[in-house]
Amino acid sequence: MTVVVDSRDDFTLENYRRVAVGEEPVAIGPRARRTMAEGRADFLRLLESDRTQFIYGVTSSFGPRAKLTIPPDEQRAHARAFGFRRGNWARGFGGGYLDERVVRGIVFARLANFVAGNSKARPVVAERLAALLDGPLPRVPLDGEIGAGEVLPMAHVMQGLRRGDLEEGEANPLMNGSPVSAALAADTALQAGHRLDHAEQIFALSVEAFGAPLDAYDDVLGDLWGDEDDASALAALRRYLAGATPGGRRSAPVPTSYLVLGRVLGQAHRAVAGVDEAARVSLRSVTDNPVYVPPDEGHPLGRAFSTGGFHNAMAYPALNALAAAWADLTLLAQRHVTALGTAAASAPPVRGPGAVAGAATGLEPVLGGLVEEARAAAMPTLLPAAVNDAQDDVSSPTFSAYRRQARAAECLDGALAVLAAEASQVLLRAGHRPAPPLQDLLAAVRAIFPPVDGRPRDAGARGGDLGAALARSAVTGSAPFGSAPFGTGR
Amino acid sequence: MTADHRRSFRQRADAGGPVGEGVERTRSRGPVVVNGRDDFTLANFGRVSYGGEPVRIGAQARRAMAAATRPAVGPPGRETTRQASWTQARADFGGGYLDAAVVRGILFACLASLVSGHAGVRPSVAERVAALLDGPMPRVPLDGQAGTGEALPMAHVLAGLPRGDLREGEEEALLGGAPCSAALAADAAISARHRLGHAEGICALSIEAFRAPLGAYDEALDGLWGDRYETAALRGLRRYLEGAGTAERRFHQAPVSYRIIPRVLGQVHRVVAAAEKAATVSLRSVTTDVVYVSDEVGRPGGRAVRSGGSHNGMAYPALNALSAAWADLALVAERQVTALNTAETSDLPVNLVAPGAPGNGTYAYGWAASGYVEEARAAATPALLPGVVEDPHADVLSPVFSAYRRERRAAECLDGVLAILAIVSSQALFVTGRNPAPPLRPLLSFVRSVFPPIDGTGERDLSADGGRLQQALAAAARSGELAAAGPASPSRA
C-alpha cells in the first residue's frame, strides 16, 4: 500500500506508523500538488513584487549572517549554492544512530509543511522528498545534533536528496522547521502505549502472584478519585484480573506498592497521553522559517515572514514526563519483586493443589542497577545552556530527551521482565493459575524463561531475552513476549 | 502571605474578579459552606486559603456523613498509625515551614473526603476539622515529610485537633488521605497562572524594547502550529502588542530567543493547565486509605474498600513539569537580557546607558540573571518516587513535598530573571525615548515605580531595587495583581 498525502490532515499517527514502521511508500496526492503549485506561483509573485524585502534565506543570508542581504540578481545562485555547498551542514557524529524507521518518520513528517503550500516549493521538490522513502535512508548520528532548530539532523536526513536545481525559497523548507521533534515524539508515542499495556499486564500478574486483595482496583475508586487516567489504569487492571479468585488472598497489611498501583499507572497513562498529543499536533504542524501564508483579503500577494516554528517546545517535555513515569514504574516493579521474594520466603503462598518446590529466579539483583539507570535517565532535558552565536541563542534538546526516554524505557522493560519471571515462579510454587486473561501471558513468559527448578542454567541470558522480547513487542504492538493478544488491549 | 495580599485576594473574590484563569469566579458570602465534593473547587480553595474565610459543614454533608454505614474493616493500616505516633513526638527537622495559607488549604482539602460520607467519620469530627480554620495554623516543617501517604505532615496539620474521643477508624481517616498533595498543587496552580500572565507581559515588553519583528507572533501561526496552548500564548502576546508600531522595527529576523518565545510560553500554558487539572481533580477526590461504600445495590450492609488513595500520583509530576517550564522560561528570558544588553545584536546604546549619562547602565545584569538560571535548572531536577523504603510494607513513599519545594525555588528564580528582563527592557525604551504598545504601558509604569530607569543622576542601590522588583513579582504571583513592593531606593546625588 501507499500512503497518499493530500493535506495536513493526512499526517496522522496511524499514517506515520504505516510509513515508519510498516515501511509503506508515500505519494503526493493531486490536491496537494495543485495547492503547492499555486503556493509556489503566489510566492514568486510576492518575491517579484520587491526582491529587496526581507525574506530569510531568500533575500538574505542564513543564521548569524541574516542581516546580510542578497542582491536580486544573485538570489537564484544563492539558492543553488545552498544546495551544493552550504546545504551540506551534516556535522554530528558518534553515539550510535537513529533507527531507520525513525529516519523514515522524519521524512514523512517533513512533508506536512509542503502539502498546504506553506513551503513555497514546487511540487517536484516534495515528490523528490517522498521518493527518498523508496530507497535506503542515510544514517543519522545521535550525538552532536543539538542546535537552534533541527538543521543539524536534517542535514543528515537530506544527504541523498538531489538539490542542485533548487530555486529561490526551496532550501529552507527542506532544512528548517521541526519534523525531527514530530517524528521522535511519534516514534515514542507508538511504543509508549504498547509498553504501558505490557506493564499493566505484568503488574496484574504480580497482583495474582502475591495474592493481593482486589479492593485496591475496585471500580468504585474511579469515581471517588475522579480522574480519567487513574480510572483508565484501574479499568485495565480489572480487565486483566477478570475472573481472579477472590478467595485465598492475603488479609495481612499489603505493601503500599500493591495499593498504589492504580495511581502510579494512572500517571503513566497521563504521560503517554501527553506524548501522544505532542506527536499528533506536531506531525501536522507547519513549522517552516520563513513560512509562506497564501494570499488573503488584506495581503493579495500573501506573506513570507520569520517565525520560531523550528523550535518544538512540546515534544521534549512530553518525552521528559514519559521518562519520569517509566522510572517510577521501574521502581514500583522492583518493590513488587522484593515483596514477592520476601513473602515467598517468609510464608509461601500455597494456594493450589499443584504447588511445587522451586528456587528463586536469581534475577532480583539486577533490579538495583535498572532502577538507578532509569532514574538517571529521568533527569529532564532542559533548554541547552550552550549558545552557538548571538543570533542562534537557544537550541533544541529533543534528541537528548528522546535518548533518555528510550533508556528509561529499556530499563523498565528489563524490570518488567524480571517481575514477570518472578511472578511466574511464585505462581508455580503456589500451584496457582492466574486470572484467565493472564494465562497466555504466563505461558509466553515461561516459554522464554522456564520456571527455575534448581538445575543450573543461564538465568541472566534468559532474563535478557525476556527484556528484549518486551522491547520488540513495544515497537510492533504485538502482545508481550509474543503471547496471544487478549481482549481489546489498548 | 501578607495581610495586604489576603485583603487583595478577598476583594477580588468579592468583586467576582479573576483569581486565575481556570479558577472559578465566585462571590464571597462569608463562610464557605461545603455540602459535597463539588464544593471543593480552586476558587473555594482560594477563599479559604488566601481569603482567610472560615468553612462550615452544610446540612447535606452532615446528613451524608451521618447516614453512611460503616462496616467492619480489617486492622488499620499500620503505616499511618505508626507515622502518626512518630509526629506526635513533634518531630521537626526544619527546612522552613509551609505558609500558613497553604496549611489552611490542606485543612480545607482534608474535608473533601470527610463530607463525602465515604471516610466513615462522624459529622462532629468534620466540624472539628473545619473549626481548626478559625484559629491560628500550626507550623508544618518542610523537611522530613516524605512517607507513605501523607500521615506525617497531616499529624502536624491536625496537631490541635482534640482526638481523645475519636472512634475506630476515624484517626486513620484523618491521617490517611492525600489532602497535602491537593493543597500544594492548588497553591502552585493559582500562583502559576498569575506568574504566566506576568511573564507574557514582560516578554512582550522585551519584544518592544528589542524592536523585534512582529511576524513571529502573527495570528496565522495559530492555525499553522495547530496547538491550543501555543495559540493561547500567541494571543497573550498579541494582546499586549496591540497597536505596536511597525515603522522602527528591525528589518531582519530577531534572535531565536525572540522568535520561539510563543512556543516556550505555549509549553508553560500546557503545564499550568496540567497543574490546574491536578489541583481541581485532587481537591475533590476521596483519598482515605479505606473508603466506605454504602449505596450499592445488592449490598445493604455496605462495604469497606482499602486502596492506595493516599498516594497522589498526579500532583508531583505536575509540579515537576512546572519547575522545568520555569527553568526553560528563565533561560530564554536570560537570552533576551543578553540580546538587549549587547549593542552588536540589539543596535541599542552600549550597556543601555542614557545619552550623556555616566555609569555602566544595565551592564552585568545578564550575569546576575545567569545565577538565577542555573539555580532554576537545579530546581528542575524532578522529584521521583523516593528510593528509600521504610519497611517491607511501607515500600513506596510520596515525593510531593520535594516537588513543591523545587517548584517554589524554580519560580523564585524565574521571578528574578523576569525582574531583570523588565529592568533592561524598561531601560532600553528609556534610552531610546520610546513608548511600548499601549497595553504594555501600565506594566511599564509598574516596573518603573519599583525600579526607575537608570538616568545617571545619582547613586542607587541597584541590587536592592532589583530585589524589590523580584519580590513584587513574587507577591503578584500570589495575589494576581502587580503592586509596588515599597519605594525604590532614593538616589543620592
Interface residues (C-beta under 8 A of the other chain):
Chain A: R8 F54 Y56 S60 A66 K67 N118 A148 G149 P213 D215 A216 D218 V220 L221 L224 W225 G226 D227 D229 D230 S251 P253 V254 P255 T256 S257 Y258 L259 V260 L261 G262 R263 V264 G266 Q267 R270 A271 V281 R284 S285 V286 T287 N289 P290 V291 V293 R303 F305 S306 T307 G308 G309 F310 H311 N312 A313 M314 P317 N320 A321 A324 A325 A327 D328 L331 L332 R335 T338 A339 T342 V371 R375 A378 M379 P380 L382 L383 A385 V387 A390 Q391 D392 D393 V394
Chain B: R37 G74 P75 G77 R78 E79 S116 H118 T148 G149 P213 G215 A216 D218 A220 L221 L224 W225 G226 D227 Y229 E230 F251 H252 Q253 A254 P255 V256 S257 Y258 R259 I260 I261 P262 R263 V264 G266 Q267 R270 V271 V281 R284 S285 V286 T287 D289 V291 V293 E296 V305 R306 S307 G308 G309 H311 N312 G313 M314 P317 N320 A321 A324 A325 A327 D328 L331 V332 R335 T338 A339 T342 E344 T345 V373 R377 A380 T381 P382 L384 L385 G387 V389 P392 H393 A394 D395 V396
